[in-house]
Amino acid sequence: MKIKRLLLTLSAFALAAPVTPSAAQDMSFDAYLQILKARARAEGVSESTIQRMTIGLTANSRVIELDRGQPGSPRRSGYPALQPYLDTHVNPTRIANGKRTFASTRSIGRQVESRYGVPHEILTAIWGHETNYGSYRGNFDLSRSLATLAWEGRRRDLFSGEFIALMKVADKGYSRSELVGSWAGAFGNPQFLPSVYLRLATDGDGDGRANIFTNRADTLASIARYFQDSGWRTGQPWGVRASVPSGFNFERVDNQVFSPVCDRVHERHSQWKPVSEWRNLGVQPQQYLADDVMTSLFQPDGPGTRAWLLTSNYRVILEYNCSNYYAMSVGLLADEIAQ
């Protein structure tokens, strides 16, 4: 399961009315923890790992508060403008730090790019967005957070599975003090959930470990493998700026296909058309794109503002985080880093 689908599950469940403690926590935390421990044993986690990862474990009320504080409904009218988000996430400081990180990992990045086909600057931009190039990865005890969220009960299947996955990560030799991250269970430089780590974390330097906490080669290789797994097409940009003729009739190219996941993200994109057809409609890409490349027109702030033709690689970025604001800022940050 992709990161964004797991995170989207959080938002989807947040649409429900708040669940009272008596309805959600149908047993004591300690009693539920015994169930999690038994499942971990049944799935092959060593007893020593189970004990060191759960000793003294208590429910974290702050995690429950943060979980229940997620936005109640994505179906508000209108969309915030893109530029204020870009001002925060693609600012001069982040660009400068990205350029430094890109330069200092150039050799590693070239090797990873050659192996997986994902541009080094895209990998660096993801790293920058997720943890500010590793400067902040979160400080929540993942064992406590995930056990709390599973016990809370609203997403028990999701978080109980992530808790067991975390035990399996720990069983690879990571200490509890290393396994810290976001309140919702993501960790390391790329902010992988435990199940994603088990599936896609990659040893990038051949030392036998996929250390996404402090190892730059492993971090870049793991993000690249995630993008490869999500269908990144080598040699295509994520998107390019496009000029749209005055008076262009957007209704002619409205997307009529309903997306069951991230519908408010995809409803803002046009129909998919080859570049040649966009040119015939007067929409001109400002950088080279082959005539047969399928693209979608996106003008986030409405007629008369900046527009882009997005390729399928943009949707790969959305697999990481299903937000147009996130995906656009990753793409634009990557472009700045590469300059």
C-alpha positions as a Markdown table, in Angstrom:
| # | Residue | x | y | z |
|---|---|---|---|---|
| 1 | Met | 0.0 | 0.0 | 0.0 |
| 2 | Lys | 1.3 | 3.4 | -0.9 |
| 3 | Ile | 2.2 | 6.0 | 1.6 |
| 4 | Lys | -0.4 | 8.5 | 0.4 |
| 5 | Arg | -3.2 | 5.8 | 0.5 |
| 6 | Leu | -2.3 | 5.1 | 4.1 |
| 7 | Leu | -2.3 | 8.7 | 5.0 |
| 8 | Leu | -5.5 | 9.3 | 3.0 |
| 9 | Thr | -7.1 | 6.6 | 5.1 |
| 10 | Leu | -6.4 | 8.8 | 8.1 |
| 11 | Ser | -8.3 | 11.7 | 6.5 |
| 12 | Ala | -11.1 | 9.5 | 5.3 |
| 13 | Phe | -11.8 | 8.2 | 8.8 |
| 14 | Ala | -11.5 | 11.7 | 10.2 |
| 15 | Leu | -14.7 | 12.5 | 8.3 |
| 16 | Ala | -16.7 | 10.4 | 10.8 |
| 17 | Ala | -18.1 | 12.0 | 13.9 |
| 18 | Pro | -15.8 | 11.9 | 16.9 |
| 19 | Val | -15.7 | 8.5 | 18.6 |
| 20 | Thr | -16.2 | 8.5 | 22.4 |
| 21 | Pro | -13.6 | 6.7 | 24.5 |
| 22 | Ser | -16.1 | 4.1 | 25.6 |
| 23 | Ala | -16.9 | 3.3 | 21.9 |
| 24 | Ala | -13.3 | 3.3 | 20.6 |
| 25 | Gln | -11.2 | 1.9 | 23.4 |
| 26 | Asp | -13.3 | -1.2 | 24.1 |
| 27 | Met | -10.7 | -2.5 | 26.6 |
| 28 | Ser | -7.9 | -1.2 | 28.7 |
| 29 | Phe | -4.7 | -0.2 | 26.9 |
| 30 | Asp | -2.7 | -2.9 | 28.7 |
| 31 | Ala | -5.2 | -5.5 | 27.7 |
| 32 | Tyr | -5.1 | -4.5 | 24.1 |
| 33 | Leu | -1.3 | -4.4 | 24.2 |
| 34 | Gln | -1.3 | -8.0 | 25.1 |
| 35 | Ile | -3.2 | -8.8 | 21.9 |
| 36 | Leu | -0.7 | -6.8 | 19.9 |
| 37 | Lys | 2.2 | -8.7 | 21.5 |
| 38 | Ala | 0.6 | -12.1 | 20.8 |
| 39 | Arg | 0.1 | -11.1 | 17.2 |
| 40 | Ala | 3.7 | -10.0 | 16.9 |
| 41 | Arg | 4.9 | -13.4 | 18.3 |
| 42 | Ala | 2.6 | -15.2 | 15.9 |
| 43 | Glu | 4.2 | -13.3 | 13.0 |
| 44 | Gly | 7.7 | -14.2 | 14.0 |
| 45 | Val | 9.0 | -11.2 | 16.0 |
| 46 | Ser | 11.5 | -12.2 | 18.6 |
| 47 | Glu | 10.5 | -12.1 | 22.3 |
| 48 | Ser | 13.4 | -9.8 | 23.1 |
| 49 | Thr | 12.3 | -7.3 | 20.5 |
| 50 | Ile | 8.7 | -7.4 | 21.7 |
| 51 | Gln | 9.8 | -6.8 | 25.3 |
| 52 | Arg | 12.2 | -3.9 | 24.6 |
| 53 | Met | 9.7 | -2.2 | 22.3 |
| 54 | Thr | 6.8 | -2.4 | 24.7 |
| 55 | Ile | 8.3 | -2.1 | 28.2 |
| 56 | Gly | 6.6 | 0.7 | 30.2 |
| 57 | Leu | 4.3 | 1.5 | 27.2 |
| 58 | Thr | 1.3 | 3.7 | 28.0 |
| 59 | Ala | -1.3 | 5.4 | 25.8 |
| 60 | Asn | -0.3 | 8.8 | 24.5 |
| 61 | Ser | -3.2 | 11.2 | 24.9 |
| 62 | Arg | -1.4 | 13.8 | 22.7 |
| 63 | Val | -1.4 | 11.4 | 19.8 |
| 64 | Ile | -5.2 | 10.8 | 20.1 |
| 65 | Glu | -5.7 | 14.6 | 20.3 |
| 66 | Leu | -3.7 | 15.1 | 17.1 |
| 67 | Asp | -5.5 | 12.3 | 15.4 |
| 68 | Arg | -8.9 | 13.7 | 16.2 |
| 69 | Gly | -7.8 | 17.2 | 15.3 |
| 70 | Gln | -7.4 | 16.3 | 11.6 |
| 71 | Pro | -9.6 | 18.3 | 9.1 |
| 72 | Gly | -13.2 | 17.2 | 9.4 |
| 73 | Ser | -14.2 | 17.4 | 5.8 |
| 74 | Pro | -12.2 | 17.9 | 2.5 |
| 75 | Arg | -15.4 | 19.0 | 0.7 |
| 76 | Arg | -15.2 | 22.7 | 1.5 |
| 77 | Ser | -15.9 | 25.1 | -1.3 |
| 78 | Gly | -13.0 | 26.6 | -3.3 |
| 79 | Tyr | -9.3 | 26.0 | -3.0 |
| 80 | Pro | -6.6 | 28.1 | -1.3 |
| 81 | Ala | -4.2 | 29.8 | -3.7 |
| 82 | Leu | -1.0 | 27.9 | -4.6 |
| 83 | Gln | 1.5 | 30.8 | -4.2 |
| 84 | Pro | 1.3 | 31.2 | -0.4 |
| 85 | Tyr | 2.0 | 27.5 | 0.0 |
| 86 | Leu | 5.0 | 27.8 | -2.4 |
| 87 | Asp | 6.3 | 30.8 | -0.5 |
| 88 | Thr | 6.6 | 28.6 | 2.6 |
| 89 | His | 7.7 | 25.3 | 1.0 |
| 90 | Val | 9.8 | 26.5 | -2.0 |
| 91 | Asn | 11.5 | 29.4 | -0.2 |
| 92 | Pro | 15.1 | 30.6 | -0.7 |
| 93 | Thr | 16.3 | 28.8 | 2.4 |
| 94 | Arg | 14.9 | 25.4 | 1.3 |
| 95 | Ile | 16.2 | 25.9 | -2.2 |
| 96 | Ala | 19.7 | 26.8 | -0.9 |
| 97 | Asn | 19.8 | 23.9 | 1.5 |
| 98 | Gly | 18.5 | 21.7 | -1.3 |
| 99 | Lys | 21.3 | 22.8 | -3.6 |
| 100 | Arg | 23.9 | 22.0 | -0.9 |
| 101 | Thr | 22.4 | 18.6 | -0.2 |
| 102 | Phe | 22.2 | 17.9 | -4.0 |
| 103 | Ala | 25.9 | 18.9 | -4.5 |
| 104 | Ser | 27.1 | 16.9 | -1.5 |
| 105 | Thr | 25.3 | 13.7 | -2.6 |
| 106 | Arg | 26.1 | 14.1 | -6.3 |
| 107 | Ser | 28.1 | 10.9 | -6.7 |
| 108 | Ile | 25.5 | 8.8 | -4.7 |
| 109 | Gly | 22.7 | 10.5 | -6.5 |
| 110 | Arg | 24.0 | 9.7 | -10.0 |
| 111 | Gln | 24.4 | 6.0 | -9.0 |
| 112 | Val | 20.9 | 5.9 | -7.6 |
| 113 | Glu | 19.5 | 7.7 | -10.7 |
| 114 | Ser | 21.2 | 5.3 | -13.0 |
| 115 | Arg | 19.8 | 2.3 | -11.1 |
| 116 | Tyr | 16.2 | 3.5 | -10.7 |
| 117 | Gly | 15.7 | 6.1 | -13.4 |
| 118 | Val | 14.4 | 8.8 | -10.9 |
| 119 | Pro | 16.2 | 12.2 | -11.1 |
| 120 | His | 18.5 | 13.0 | -8.2 |
| 121 | Glu | 16.8 | 16.4 | -7.8 |
| 122 | Ile | 13.4 | 14.8 | -7.4 |
| 123 | Leu | 14.7 | 12.6 | -4.6 |
| 124 | Thr | 16.4 | 15.5 | -3.0 |
| 125 | Ala | 13.2 | 17.6 | -3.1 |
| 126 | Ile | 11.2 | 14.8 | -1.5 |
| 127 | Trp | 13.8 | 14.6 | 1.3 |
| 128 | Gly | 13.6 | 18.4 | 1.7 |
| 129 | His | 9.9 | 18.4 | 2.0 |
| 130 | Glu | 9.6 | 15.4 | 4.4 |
| 131 | Thr | 12.3 | 16.2 | 6.9 |
| 132 | Asn | 14.1 | 19.4 | 5.8 |
| 133 | Tyr | 16.9 | 17.3 | 4.4 |
| 134 | Gly | 17.0 | 15.2 | 7.6 |
| 135 | Ser | 17.1 | 18.1 | 10.1 |
| 136 | Tyr | 13.8 | 17.1 | 11.7 |
| 137 | Arg | 12.4 | 13.6 | 11.6 |
| 138 | Gly | 9.9 | 13.8 | 14.5 |
| 139 | Asn | 10.4 | 12.8 | 18.1 |
| 140 | Phe | 7.4 | 10.6 | 18.9 |
| 141 | Asp | 8.1 | 7.1 | 20.2 |
| 142 | Leu | 6.7 | 5.1 | 17.3 |
| 143 | Ser | 5.9 | 2.1 | 19.4 |
| 144 | Arg | 3.8 | 4.2 | 21.7 |
| 145 | Ser | 2.1 | 6.2 | 19.0 |
| 146 | Leu | 1.1 | 3.2 | 16.9 |
| 147 | Ala | -0.1 | 1.2 | 19.8 |
| 148 | Thr | -2.1 | 4.2 | 20.9 |
| 149 | Leu | -3.7 | 4.7 | 17.5 |
| 150 | Ala | -4.5 | 1.0 | 17.2 |
| 151 | Trp | -6.1 | 0.9 | 20.7 |
| 152 | Glu | -8.0 | 4.1 | 19.9 |
| 153 | Gly | -10.0 | 1.9 | 17.6 |
| 154 | Arg | -11.1 | 4.1 | 14.7 |
| 155 | Arg | -8.4 | 2.8 | 12.4 |
| 156 | Arg | -7.5 | -0.4 | 14.2 |
| 157 | Asp | -6.8 | -2.5 | 11.2 |
| 158 | Leu | -4.5 | 0.1 | 9.8 |
| 159 | Phe | -2.5 | 0.9 | 12.9 |
| 160 | Ser | -2.4 | -2.6 | 14.4 |
| 161 | Gly | -0.8 | -3.7 | 11.1 |
| 162 | Glu | 1.7 | -0.8 | 11.3 |
| 163 | Phe | 2.5 | -1.6 | 14.9 |
| 164 | Ile | 3.4 | -5.2 | 13.9 |
| 165 | Ala | 5.4 | -3.9 | 11.0 |
| 166 | Leu | 7.3 | -1.7 | 13.4 |
| 167 | Met | 8.1 | -4.7 | 15.5 |
| 168 | Lys | 9.6 | -6.4 | 12.5 |
| 169 | Val | 11.6 | -3.3 | 11.7 |
| 170 | Ala | 12.9 | -3.3 | 15.2 |
| 171 | Asp | 13.8 | -7.0 | 14.9 |
| 172 | Lys | 16.3 | -6.0 | 12.2 |
| 173 | Gly | 18.4 | -4.4 | 15.0 |
| 174 | Tyr | 17.0 | -0.9 | 15.5 |
| 175 | Ser | 16.7 | 0.4 | 19.0 |
| 176 | Arg | 13.6 | 1.9 | 20.4 |
| 177 | Ser | 15.4 | 5.2 | 20.7 |
| 178 | Glu | 16.1 | 5.2 | 17.0 |
| 179 | Leu | 12.5 | 4.4 | 16.1 |
| 180 | Val | 11.0 | 7.8 | 16.6 |
| 181 | Gly | 9.1 | 9.9 | 14.1 |
| 182 | Ser | 5.8 | 11.6 | 13.4 |
| 183 | Trp | 2.7 | 11.1 | 15.6 |
| 184 | Ala | 1.1 | 9.0 | 12.9 |
| 185 | Gly | 4.0 | 6.5 | 12.6 |
| 186 | Ala | 6.1 | 7.8 | 9.7 |
| 187 | Phe | 9.9 | 7.8 | 10.3 |
| 188 | Gly | 13.3 | 8.4 | 8.8 |
| 189 | Asn | 14.5 | 10.9 | 6.2 |
| 190 | Pro | 11.8 | 9.9 | 3.7 |
| 191 | Gln | 9.1 | 9.5 | 6.4 |
| 192 | Phe | 8.1 | 5.9 | 5.6 |
| 193 | Leu | 5.5 | 4.1 | 7.5 |
| 194 | Pro | 6.8 | 0.7 | 8.9 |
| 195 | Ser | 5.0 | -1.4 | 6.3 |
| 196 | Val | 6.5 | 0.8 | 3.5 |
| 197 | Tyr | 9.9 | 0.4 | 5.1 |
| 198 | Leu | 9.6 | -3.4 | 5.1 |
| 199 | Arg | 8.5 | -3.4 | 1.4 |
| 200 | Leu | 10.7 | -0.7 | -0.1 |
| 201 | Ala | 13.5 | 0.5 | 2.1 |
| 202 | Thr | 16.8 | -0.1 | 0.2 |
| 203 | Asp | 20.5 | -0.6 | 1.0 |
| 204 | Gly | 22.0 | 2.0 | -1.2 |
| 205 | Asp | 25.7 | 1.6 | -0.2 |
| 206 | Gly | 26.0 | -2.2 | 0.1 |
| 207 | Asp | 26.6 | -2.3 | 3.9 |
| 208 | Gly | 23.8 | -4.8 | 4.4 |
| 209 | Arg | 21.4 | -2.3 | 6.1 |
| 210 | Ala | 18.7 | 0.0 | 4.8 |
| 211 | Asn | 19.3 | 2.9 | 7.2 |
| 212 | Ile | 16.9 | 5.7 | 6.3 |
| 213 | Phe | 17.7 | 7.6 | 9.4 |
| 214 | Thr | 21.2 | 8.8 | 8.9 |
| 215 | Asn | 22.5 | 7.1 | 5.7 |
| 216 | Arg | 22.3 | 9.3 | 2.7 |
| 217 | Ala | 22.7 | 6.6 | 0.1 |
| 218 | Asp | 20.0 | 4.5 | 1.7 |
| 219 | Thr | 17.7 | 7.4 | 1.9 |
| 220 | Leu | 18.0 | 8.3 | -1.7 |
| 221 | Ala | 17.8 | 4.7 | -2.9 |
| 222 | Ser | 14.7 | 4.1 | -0.8 |
| 223 | Ile | 12.9 | 7.1 | -2.2 |
| 224 | Ala | 13.9 | 6.2 | -5.7 |
| 225 | Arg | 12.7 | 2.6 | -5.3 |
| 226 | Tyr | 9.4 | 4.0 | -4.0 |
| 227 | Phe | 9.0 | 6.1 | -7.1 |
| 228 | Gln | 10.1 | 3.3 | -9.4 |
| 229 | Asp | 7.5 | 1.1 | -7.7 |
| 230 | Ser | 4.9 | 3.8 | -8.3 |
| 231 | Gly | 5.6 | 3.9 | -12.0 |
| 232 | Trp | 8.0 | 6.7 | -12.6 |
| 233 | Arg | 8.8 | 7.1 | -16.3 |
| 234 | Thr | 12.5 | 7.7 | -17.0 |
| 235 | Gly | 13.2 | 10.6 | -19.2 |
| 236 | Gln | 10.0 | 12.5 | -18.7 |
| 237 | Pro | 9.7 | 15.6 | -16.6 |
| 238 | Trp | 7.0 | 15.8 | -13.9 |
| 239 | Gly | 5.5 | 18.7 | -15.8 |
| 240 | Val | 6.3 | 21.9 | -17.7 |
| 241 | Arg | 5.0 | 25.5 | -17.7 |
| 242 | Ala | 2.4 | 26.1 | -20.5 |
| 243 | Ser | 0.9 | 29.2 | -22.1 |
| 244 | Val | -2.9 | 29.2 | -22.4 |
| 245 | Pro | -4.6 | 31.4 | -24.9 |
| 246 | Ser | -6.8 | 34.2 | -23.6 |
| 247 | Gly | -10.4 | 33.1 | -23.4 |
| 248 | Phe | -9.5 | 29.4 | -23.5 |
| 249 | Asn | -12.7 | 27.4 | -22.8 |
| 250 | Phe | -11.8 | 25.1 | -19.9 |
| 251 | Glu | -15.2 | 23.4 | -20.0 |
| 252 | Arg | -14.1 | 21.7 | -23.3 |
| 253 | Val | -11.3 | 19.8 | -21.4 |
| 254 | Asp | -12.9 | 19.3 | -18.0 |
| 255 | Asn | -12.1 | 15.9 | -16.5 |
| 256 | Gln | -15.3 | 13.9 | -16.4 |
| 257 | Val | -13.8 | 10.8 | -14.8 |
| 258 | Phe | -14.4 | 10.4 | -11.0 |
| 259 | Ser | -11.4 | 9.4 | -9.0 |
| 260 | Pro | -12.4 | 7.2 | -6.0 |
| 261 | Val | -9.2 | 8.3 | -4.2 |
| 262 | Cys | -8.2 | 12.0 | -3.8 |
| 263 | Asp | -11.1 | 13.1 | -5.9 |
| 264 | Arg | -10.7 | 16.8 | -5.0 |
| 265 | Val | -7.1 | 16.5 | -6.2 |
| 266 | His | -7.8 | 14.9 | -9.5 |
| 267 | Glu | -11.0 | 16.9 | -10.3 |
| 268 | Arg | -8.8 | 20.0 | -10.8 |
| 269 | His | -6.9 | 18.4 | -13.7 |
| 270 | Ser | -8.1 | 18.4 | -17.2 |
| 271 | Gln | -8.6 | 15.5 | -19.5 |
| 272 | Trp | -5.5 | 13.7 | -20.6 |
| 273 | Lys | -4.4 | 14.6 | -24.1 |
| 274 | Pro | -1.2 | 14.1 | -26.2 |
| 275 | Val | 1.0 | 17.3 | -26.4 |
| 276 | Ser | 0.2 | 17.5 | -30.1 |
| 277 | Glu | -3.5 | 17.9 | -29.3 |
| 278 | Trp | -2.8 | 20.6 | -26.7 |
| 279 | Arg | -0.8 | 22.5 | -29.3 |
| 280 | Asn | -3.7 | 22.3 | -31.7 |
| 281 | Leu | -5.9 | 23.8 | -29.0 |
| 282 | Gly | -3.5 | 26.7 | -28.5 |
| 283 | Val | -1.9 | 25.4 | -25.3 |
| 284 | Gln | 1.9 | 25.6 | -25.8 |
| 285 | Pro | 4.5 | 23.9 | -23.5 |
| 286 | Gln | 7.3 | 26.2 | -22.6 |
| 287 | Gln | 9.8 | 23.3 | -22.5 |
| 288 | Tyr | 10.3 | 20.4 | -24.9 |
| 289 | Leu | 7.8 | 17.6 | -24.7 |
| 290 | Ala | 7.4 | 15.0 | -27.4 |
| 291 | Asp | 4.1 | 15.2 | -29.3 |
| 292 | Asp | 2.9 | 11.8 | -28.1 |
| 293 | Val | 3.4 | 12.4 | -24.4 |
| 294 | Met | 0.1 | 12.3 | -22.6 |
| 295 | Thr | -0.4 | 15.3 | -20.3 |
| 296 | Ser | -3.1 | 17.0 | -18.3 |
| 297 | Leu | -3.6 | 20.8 | -18.1 |
| 298 | Phe | -3.5 | 22.3 | -14.6 |
| 299 | Gln | -4.1 | 26.0 | -13.8 |
| 300 | Pro | -4.4 | 25.9 | -10.0 |
| 301 | Asp | -5.3 | 29.6 | -9.4 |
| 302 | Gly | -7.7 | 29.9 | -12.3 |
| 303 | Pro | -7.8 | 31.5 | -15.7 |
| 304 | Gly | -5.2 | 34.1 | -16.5 |
| 305 | Thr | -2.7 | 32.6 | -14.0 |
| 306 | Arg | 0.2 | 30.2 | -14.4 |
| 307 | Ala | -0.5 | 26.9 | -16.0 |
| 308 | Trp | 1.3 | 23.6 | -16.4 |
| 309 | Leu | 1.1 | 20.5 | -18.5 |
| 310 | Leu | 1.5 | 17.6 | -16.1 |
| 311 | Thr | 2.8 | 14.2 | -17.1 |
| 312 | Ser | 2.1 | 10.8 | -15.5 |
| 313 | Asn | 5.2 | 11.4 | -13.3 |
| 314 | Tyr | 3.3 | 14.1 | -11.5 |
| 315 | Arg | 0.9 | 11.4 | -10.4 |
| 316 | Val | 3.8 | 9.4 | -9.1 |
| 317 | Ile | 4.6 | 12.4 | -6.8 |
| 318 | Leu | 0.9 | 12.3 | -5.7 |
| 319 | Glu | 1.5 | 8.7 | -4.7 |
| 320 | Tyr | 3.8 | 10.0 | -2.0 |
| 321 | Asn | 1.3 | 12.6 | -0.8 |
| 322 | Cys | -2.0 | 13.1 | -2.5 |
| 323 | Ser | -2.0 | 16.9 | -2.5 |
| 324 | Asn | -1.6 | 19.2 | -5.5 |
| 325 | Tyr | 0.1 | 21.7 | -3.2 |
| 326 | Tyr | 2.6 | 19.1 | -2.1 |
| 327 | Ala | 3.2 | 17.7 | -5.6 |
| 328 | Met | 3.6 | 21.1 | -7.3 |
| 329 | Ser | 6.0 | 22.3 | -4.6 |
| 330 | Val | 8.1 | 19.1 | -4.9 |
| 331 | Gly | 8.3 | 19.5 | -8.7 |
| 332 | Leu | 9.1 | 23.2 | -8.5 |
| 333 | Leu | 11.7 | 22.7 | -5.7 |
| 334 | Ala | 13.4 | 19.9 | -7.8 |
| 335 | Asp | 13.5 | 22.3 | -10.7 |
| 336 | Glu | 15.2 | 25.0 | -8.6 |
| 337 | Ile | 17.6 | 22.5 | -7.0 |
| 338 | Ala | 18.8 | 21.3 | -10.5 |
| 339 | Gln | 19.6 | 24.8 | -11.8 |
